[in-house]
Amino acid sequence: MKQKNGVRKGQISNLHVWLLSFVYGLLAIFAVAATMRLPFYVAVHDYGRLIGLVLFWFVVLAGLADNLHTHLILWQQAYKTTNQAQTMHIAPKS
């Protein structure tokens, strides 16, 4: 089934990837800020917040790793496309 804007289902735009980079960067900053409170959580034996902090870090690091992987895939696709375009325009010497 065709979509209105001509973009295939599953194709990711560069804007989407960079927007997620910004969002995960902000989440990483929030995770670092929450980690600064770690000694307080240990001192008052607040294990719920400690577990929440560990889970939050897991989500942030998994998101950053996935986003980095997506950047790598898009870079490889762009590199392959430019190489194919360059090889197609080479005229044989006679």
ABEGO torsion letter per residue (X at the ends): XBBAAGBBBGBBBAAAAAAAAAAAAAAAAAAAAAAAAAAAAAAAGBAAAAAAAAAAAAAAAAAAAAAAAAAAAAAAAAAAAAAAAAAAABBBBX
